[in-house]
Amino acid sequence: MTSAPHPTPLTADDDWWRSAVVYQVYVRSFADSNSDGVGDLEGIRQRLPYLRDLGVDALWLTPFYTSPQIDAGYDVADYRDVDPLFGNLGDFDAMITDAHALGLRIIVDLVPNHTSSAHPWFTAALAAGPGSPERERYLFAEGKGEQGELPPNDWESIFGGPAWTRVPDGQWYLHLFDPAQPDLNWRHPEVRAEFEDVLRFWLDRGVDGFRIDVAHGMIKAEGLPDVGFNSMTTGQRQSELLGKGRLPYFDQDEVHDIYRAWRPILDSYPGGRMAVAEAWAETPQRLARYIGPDELHQAFSFDFLDATWSADSFRKVIDTALAESTIVGAPTTWVLSNHDRQRHVTRYGDGEVGLRRARAAALLMLSLPGCAYVYQGEELGLPEVLDLPNELRQDPAFLRTGESRDGCRVPIPWSGELAPYGFGPEGSELSWLPAPATWRALSVAAQAGVAGSTLELYRAALRIRREHPALVGTDGITWLETEPGVLAFRRTAGGAELTCVVNISGAEVTVAGHGRPVVASADLTERGDGHVLPVDAAAWFERR
């Protein structure tokens, strides 16, 4: 299979990613073009004008590669082709051409820690047997016990249960996620060469960057040592250590050799091609090691997503992230929701309270320096769908742990009074997960042009972020003295100032001395020389 001709770069701005707003498209749940109930690349292409008008700079697409879809495409069988469920390479090329014409860049998900069990390499490994060169591309090992009937060690799958599955010839293979996702052996030169070629394949087709799935996981400790506990022995799951402790299969020092080999490939293409790591590390200092001029451009800061609804929590997270950003010389990333986590409307309290807080959090995030990632539907104020019937859930983690990510993956509503709310072509009634009746009031059509709607709040904030001199750059913030429970900081550029104030105090506060309000998450009223900011609300004020 040959690559498409190398396209003209979108712009000459190699630093676009430093302050971009990236919109995460969960492909199967964004827009369906062919009435099969599953979103696809042509559906994305048709909705690109919406994303341009929203005001984002780039799209991150979840995996659309050939896959059995055991884990929603994160089990890849062919890294150089499009699964027929989502279209074909011609659809991808048409989509990226249109996106670039509209000023939108495209970031694609890369899944290097593991392949699908349907990948030709793995089927060859099973057929070849123990000790074969084919098995060396993966992590096969002999079991413990008299007959090798026990797993090689105590490692646990992130999805629950053992991280090992035994094959008929007696050996075991490692899968840190589902058994249909065997881990690759990244100490094997063929594996490294293969993914360097995969990078070039998609860069040649014009992609502007990569989101690296499980970026901390490719290298496992030599000898595959035990962790020392798991949910079977102590009741504590090993995954509880993510971001808090060291595991022998995550964040090994040797993983950085991989990214030092990738960076020259990215740098050899024009237009600022970039990569962002989904990485979990024990400390901010270890996470910062993934970022730099010789490794990756960004790493997700999940601490912001995990912050509790309190001024102290947000301030601590922001200060830590900005300090680390200064050390590594790269911007931080801000994330409120994604396809793996409960939507923040629900995390912040659900219902009216959750929505009010989510709107305020959006203004907080979008006023911070660095790059912001917006998960599809958060601009509509979508909550988590908590009551999906068990028989409709497709997350493989649900079968192993009872925990499901499907509630944040329900297709987003576009228009109409009945589900699936314009997800597919007119008249289509199919949707791979059902949307609740309450979403009719949250659709794009129901909110577009409506003053005070969450969609128009995002559009206004993104427009100001793109145009306001104080928000365009990546300079830091200046914290201001406030009442307890209130966050306020200022950003400046030249003679322009923009101040963000967030009221998490539990009582309304009067804000004065920061200039005129330019956008607010709730209605403001004038009081003397200032404005009353309601509880759980945020506003931007400018002075020039």
C-alpha positions in Angstrom: 0.0 0.0 0.0 1.4 3.4 -1.0 1.1 6.7 0.8 -0.7 9.7 -0.7 1.4 12.5 -2.1 3.0 14.7 0.6 0.6 17.7 1.0 1.4 21.3 1.4 1.7 22.2 5.1 -1.3 23.9 6.6 0.7 26.9 7.8 4.3 27.7 8.5 3.6 27.9 12.3 5.7 25.2 13.9 4.6 26.3 17.3 0.8 26.1 16.8 0.5 23.3 19.4 1.8 25.5 22.2 -1.5 27.3 22.7 -4.0 25.3 20.6 -7.4 24.1 21.6 -7.7 20.5 20.5 -11.2 18.9 20.1 -11.3 15.2 20.8 -13.4 13.3 18.3 -14.5 9.9 19.6 -15.0 8.7 16.0 -17.8 6.1 16.5 -19.9 8.6 18.5 -19.5 11.9 16.6 -21.4 11.7 13.3 -22.8 8.8 11.2 -22.9 9.3 7.4 -24.3 6.0 6.3 -27.1 5.2 8.7 -25.4 2.1 10.3 -25.5 3.7 13.8 -21.8 4.2 14.1 -19.9 7.4 13.5 -17.3 7.5 10.6 -14.8 9.6 8.8 -17.3 10.9 6.3 -19.5 12.0 9.2 -16.6 14.0 10.6 -15.9 15.5 7.2 -19.5 16.7 6.9 -19.4 18.3 10.4 -16.0 20.1 10.0 -17.7 23.5 9.5 -19.3 23.1 12.9 -15.9 22.6 14.5 -14.4 25.5 12.6 -17.2 27.7 13.8 -16.8 26.4 17.3 -13.3 27.9 17.2 -11.0 25.0 17.9 -7.6 24.6 16.2 -7.2 20.9 15.8 -9.0 17.6 16.1 -7.7 14.5 17.8 -9.3 11.4 16.3 -9.6 8.2 18.3 -8.5 5.0 16.5 -10.1 4.3 13.1 -7.7 1.6 12.0 -8.6 -1.9 11.0 -9.7 -3.7 14.2 -12.0 -6.3 15.6 -13.3 -3.5 17.8 -13.0 -5.5 21.1 -11.8 -2.2 22.7 -13.4 0.4 20.5 -10.5 0.3 18.0 -7.7 0.4 20.6 -7.0 -3.2 19.4 -5.4 -2.6 16.1 -5.0 -5.3 13.4 -3.6 -3.0 10.7 -2.0 0.3 11.5 -1.9 1.5 7.9 -5.6 1.1 6.9 -9.1 2.3 7.9 -11.6 -0.1 9.3 -14.5 -0.5 6.9 -16.7 0.5 9.9 -15.3 4.0 9.5 -14.7 4.2 5.8 -11.5 3.8 3.8 -8.2 5.6 3.1 -9.9 7.7 0.5 -12.3 9.0 3.1 -9.4 9.8 5.4 -7.6 11.8 2.7 -10.8 13.7 1.8 -11.4 14.5 5.4 -7.9 15.8 6.1 -7.9 17.8 2.9 -11.1 19.5 3.9 -9.9 20.0 7.5 -6.8 21.7 6.4 -8.7 23.9 4.0 -10.8 25.1 7.0 -7.7 25.8 9.1 -8.1 22.6 11.3 -5.2 20.3 12.0 -5.6 16.5 12.5 -4.0 14.5 15.3 -4.5 10.7 15.2 -4.3 8.2 18.0 -1.3 5.8 17.9 -1.6 2.6 19.9 2.0 1.2 20.2 1.9 -0.7 23.5 -0.1 -3.6 22.1 -1.8 -4.9 18.9 -5.0 -6.7 18.3 -4.8 -10.5 18.7 -6.0 -10.5 15.1 -2.8 -8.7 14.0 -0.9 -10.8 11.5 2.1 -10.7 13.8 0.2 -12.3 16.6 -1.5 -14.9 14.6 1.9 -15.9 13.2 3.3 -16.0 16.7 0.6 -18.4 17.8 1.2 -20.6 14.8 5.0 -20.6 15.1 5.2 -21.9 18.7 7.6 -21.4 21.6 11.0 -20.1 20.9 10.2 -18.9 17.5 11.3 -15.5 16.0 7.6 -14.6 15.6 6.9 -14.9 19.4 9.9 -12.7 20.1 7.8 -9.7 18.9 5.5 -10.1 21.9 6.0 -11.0 25.5 5.5 -14.8 25.8 6.8 -16.6 28.9 6.7 -19.9 30.7 4.3 -20.3 33.6 5.0 -21.1 37.2 3.9 -24.2 39.0 4.7 -27.9 38.4 3.1 -27.9 35.0 3.4 -24.2 34.2 -0.2 -23.8 35.1 0.3 -20.5 37.0 0.9 -17.1 35.3 4.6 -16.0 35.0 4.1 -13.3 37.6 1.5 -11.4 39.6 0.9 -8.6 37.0 -2.7 -7.5 36.7 -4.6 -6.1 33.7 -5.8 -2.5 33.9 -9.2 -3.9 32.9 -9.1 -6.3 35.9 -7.9 -9.9 36.4 -4.6 -11.4 35.5 -2.5 -9.8 32.8 -1.6 -13.2 31.3 -3.4 -15.6 29.1 -2.3 -19.2 28.5 -2.2 -20.6 24.9 -2.7 -24.3 24.0 1.0 -25.1 23.8 1.4 -24.0 27.5 3.1 -20.6 27.2 1.5 -17.4 28.5 1.4 -14.0 26.8 1.2 -10.6 28.4 -1.8 -8.3 27.9 -1.9 -5.3 30.3 -5.4 -4.6 29.0 -7.8 -7.1 27.3 -6.7 -10.6 26.3 -7.4 -9.4 22.7 -4.6 -6.8 23.1 -1.3 -8.6 23.5 1.6 -6.4 24.5 4.5 -5.9 22.1 8.1 -6.5 23.0 9.6 -3.1 22.5 13.1 -4.4 22.9 12.8 -6.1 19.6 14.2 -4.1 16.7 11.5 -5.2 14.3 8.9 -3.6 16.6 10.7 -0.3 16.7 11.3 -0.2 12.9 7.6 -1.1 12.3 6.3 1.9 14.3 8.8 4.3 12.8 7.4 3.3 9.4 3.8 3.7 10.7 4.6 7.3 11.8 5.9 8.1 8.4 2.9 6.5 6.7 0.5 8.9 8.4 2.8 11.9 8.3 3.0 11.4 4.6 -0.8 11.5 4.5 -0.7 14.9 6.2 -1.5 14.3 9.8 -0.3 17.1 12.1 0.4 15.0 15.2 -0.1 11.9 17.2 -1.7 11.2 20.6 0.4 8.3 22.0 -1.8 5.8 23.9 -0.3 4.3 27.0 2.9 6.2 26.3 4.4 5.0 29.6 3.9 1.3 29.0 6.0 0.0 26.1 9.0 -1.1 28.2 8.7 -3.7 30.9 11.3 -4.3 33.6 13.9 -6.9 32.8 13.0 -10.3 34.2 9.3 -9.4 34.6 9.5 -9.1 38.4 6.5 -9.4 40.6 4.7 -6.3 41.9 4.1 -8.0 45.2 0.4 -7.6 45.5 -2.8 -7.6 43.3 -6.5 -7.7 43.8 -6.4 -11.4 44.4 -3.9 -11.3 47.2 -4.7 -8.1 49.0 -7.9 -6.7 47.5 -6.0 -3.7 46.1 -5.8 -3.4 42.4 -2.4 -2.5 40.9 -4.1 0.1 38.7 -4.6 2.2 41.9 -0.9 3.0 41.7 -1.3 4.8 38.3 0.2 8.3 38.8 1.0 7.5 42.5 3.7 4.8 42.5 6.0 2.6 40.4 5.0 -0.5 38.6 7.5 -2.8 36.8 5.5 -2.6 33.6 5.0 1.2 33.5 7.3 4.3 33.2 10.6 2.4 32.8 13.5 4.6 32.0 14.2 2.8 28.7 10.9 4.0 27.2 12.5 7.4 26.6 14.9 5.9 24.0 11.8 5.2 21.8 10.7 8.8 21.8 14.2 10.1 21.2 14.1 8.0 18.0 10.7 9.3 17.1 11.4 13.0 17.5 13.8 13.4 14.5 11.1 11.8 12.3 8.5 14.3 13.4 11.0 17.2 13.0 11.8 16.1 9.5 8.3 17.1 8.3 7.2 20.8 7.9 4.4 22.5 9.7 5.1 21.7 13.3 4.2 18.0 13.5 3.8 17.0 17.2 3.1 14.3 19.6 1.3 14.2 23.0 1.8 11.5 25.5 -1.0 9.8 27.5 1.4 9.0 30.3 1.1 8.2 34.0 4.1 8.7 36.2 4.8 8.6 39.9 5.8 12.2 40.2 5.4 15.4 38.1 9.2 15.3 37.6 9.0 11.9 36.0 6.1 12.9 33.8 8.1 15.9 32.7 10.8 13.6 31.3 8.5 12.7 28.4 8.6 16.3 27.2 11.5 18.1 25.6 13.2 19.1 22.4 14.5 15.5 21.9 11.3 13.7 23.0 7.6 14.5 22.9 6.0 17.9 22.7 3.4 17.5 25.3 2.1 15.1 28.0 -1.5 15.2 29.3 -1.8 16.8 32.8 -4.5 14.6 34.3 -4.2 16.4 37.7 -6.4 19.2 36.4 -9.1 16.7 35.4 -8.8 15.1 38.9 -9.0 18.3 40.8 -11.8 18.5 43.2 -14.3 21.4 43.1 -12.4 23.7 45.4 -10.3 26.8 44.9 -7.4 25.2 46.8 -7.4 22.1 44.7 -7.4 24.0 41.4 -4.8 26.4 42.5 -2.4 23.7 43.6 -2.8 21.8 40.4 -2.3 24.9 38.2 0.8 26.1 40.1 2.4 22.6 39.9 1.6 22.3 36.2 2.9 25.8 35.3 6.1 25.2 37.4 6.8 22.0 35.5 6.1 23.7 32.2 8.7 26.3 33.0 11.3 23.6 33.8 10.8 21.6 30.6 10.3 24.7 28.4 7.0 23.3 26.9 3.4 24.3 27.6 1.2 22.2 29.8 -2.1 20.7 28.7 -5.4 21.2 30.4 -8.1 18.5 30.3 -11.6 18.3 31.9 -13.0 15.2 30.3 -12.1 12.5 27.8 -13.3 9.1 26.5 -12.0 7.2 29.5 -13.4 9.4 32.3 -16.8 10.3 33.6 -17.9 13.6 32.1 -17.2 16.6 34.3 -20.8 17.8 34.5 -21.5 14.6 36.4 -18.3 14.6 38.4 -19.0 18.1 39.6 -22.4 17.2 41.0 -24.6 16.4 38.0 -27.9 18.2 37.2 -28.0 22.0 37.4 -25.2 22.2 40.0 -22.9 20.0 37.8 -23.6 22.0 34.7 -23.1 25.3 36.4 -19.7 24.2 37.7 -18.7 22.7 34.4 -19.4 26.0 32.6 -17.2 27.8 35.1 -14.5 25.2 34.8 -14.5 25.7 31.1 -13.7 29.4 31.4 -11.0 28.6 33.9 -9.4 26.1 31.6 -9.6 28.2 28.5 -8.0 31.2 30.2 -4.9 29.3 31.2 -1.7 29.4 29.2 -0.9 26.3 27.2 -2.9 23.8 25.2 -6.5 22.8 26.1 -8.2 19.6 25.1 -12.0 19.6 24.7 -13.9 16.3 24.7 -16.7 16.2 22.2 -20.0 17.1 23.7 -18.6 19.1 26.6 -19.4 22.2 24.6 -23.0 21.1 24.8 -22.9 20.5 28.6 -23.5 16.8 28.2 -23.7 14.8 31.4 -22.6 11.2 31.9 -25.3 8.6 30.9 -25.5 6.6 34.0 -28.4 4.3 33.2 -27.3 2.4 30.1 -28.7 -1.1 30.0 -25.9 -3.6 30.9 -26.6 -5.6 27.7 -25.8 -2.6 25.6 -22.5 -1.8 27.2 -19.4 -2.6 25.0 -16.5 -1.5 27.2 -14.3 -4.7 27.8 -13.5 -3.4 31.3 -17.2 -3.8 32.2 -17.1 -7.6 31.7 -14.0 -7.9 34.0 -14.6 -5.3 36.7 -18.2 -4.0 36.4 -16.9 -0.6 35.6 -17.8 1.0 32.3 -16.7 3.9 30.2 -19.6 3.7 27.9 -21.5 6.5 29.7 -19.2 9.2 28.3 -19.2 7.6 24.8 -22.9 8.0 23.9 -23.2 9.6 20.5 -23.6 13.4 20.7 -27.0 15.0 19.8 -27.1 17.3 16.7 -30.8 18.1 16.2 -34.4 16.9 16.4 -36.9 15.9 19.1 -36.2 12.2 19.1 -33.1 10.0 19.7 -30.6 9.6 18.1 -31.0 13.4 17.5 -29.5 13.7 14.0 -26.6 11.5 14.7 -27.1 9.9 11.3 -28.7 11.0 8.0 -32.3 12.3 8.0 -34.6 9.5 9.0 -31.9 7.2 10.5 -32.9 5.8 13.8 -29.8 3.7 14.6 -27.2 4.6 17.2 -24.7 2.1 18.7 -25.6 3.5 22.2 -28.9 5.2 23.0 -29.1 8.8 24.0 -31.5 9.8 26.8 -34.6 11.8 26.2 -33.2 14.8 28.2 -30.6 15.4 25.5 -33.2 16.9 23.1 -32.6 20.2 24.9 -28.9 19.8 24.7 -28.5 19.3 20.9 -26.5 21.6 18.7 -29.6 22.8 17.0 -31.3 23.5 20.3 -28.4 25.6 21.6 -27.0 27.3 18.5 -27.7 31.0 18.6 -29.4 30.8 22.0 -27.9 33.4 24.4 -26.6 31.9 27.5 -26.4 28.3 26.1 -23.3 26.2 26.9 -22.6 26.0 23.2 -22.6 29.8 22.8 -20.5 30.1 25.9 -17.8 27.9 24.4 -18.0 29.7 21.1 -17.6 33.1 22.8 -14.7 31.9 25.0 -12.9 30.3 22.1 -13.3 33.4 19.9 -11.9 35.6 22.7 -9.1 33.2 23.4 -8.1 33.3 19.7 -8.3 37.1 19.4 -7.4 38.6 22.8 -3.7 39.7 23.0 -3.5 38.6 26.6 -4.6 35.0 25.8 -2.9 34.5 22.4 0.6 33.9 23.9 1.9 31.3 26.4 3.1 33.7 29.1 2.2 32.8 32.7 -0.4 34.1 35.1 -0.4 36.5 38.0 -2.5 35.4 41.0 -4.6 38.1 42.6 -5.6 38.4 46.3 -9.3 37.4 46.7 -11.8 36.3 49.3 -11.5 32.6 50.5 -12.8 30.2 47.9 -12.3 32.6 45.0 -9.7 32.1 42.3 -8.5 35.2 40.3 -5.5 35.6 38.0 -4.5 38.0 35.3 -2.8 37.5 32.0 -1.2 40.5 30.2 0.3 41.3 26.8 1.5 44.7 25.9 -1.2 47.1 27.2 -4.0 44.4 27.3 -5.1 42.6 30.4 -7.5 39.8 30.9 -8.6 38.6 34.4 -10.3 35.3 35.1 -12.4 35.1 38.3 -13.9 31.8 39.5 -16.3 31.8 42.5 -16.1 28.5 44.4 -16.8 30.1 47.8 -20.4 29.1 48.3 -21.7 32.7 48.3 -21.9 35.4 45.7 -19.0 37.8 45.5 -18.6 41.3 44.1 -15.8 41.7 41.5 -14.4 45.1 40.9 -11.3 46.8 39.5 -10.6 44.4 36.6 -12.4 46.3 33.8 -15.4 45.3 31.8 -16.8 41.7 31.6 -16.3 40.0 28.2 -17.8 36.6 28.9 -19.3 34.9 31.9 -20.7 31.4 32.7 -23.7 32.9 34.5 -25.5 36.2 34.4 -23.7 39.1 36.1 -25.5 42.0 37.8 -23.9 45.4 38.5 -23.3 46.5 42.1 -21.6 49.9 42.6 -18.4 49.9 40.6 -18.3 46.1 40.2 -20.3 43.1 39.2 -21.9 40.3 41.3 -20.5 36.9 40.4 -22.9 34.1 41.4 -21.9 30.9 43.2 -20.1 28.4 41.0 -19.6 30.8 38.2 -16.6 32.3 36.3 -16.1 35.5 34.3 -13.4 37.1 32.2 -12.8 40.9 32.6 -10.6 42.9 30.3 -8.8 46.2 30.6 -6.9 47.8 27.7 
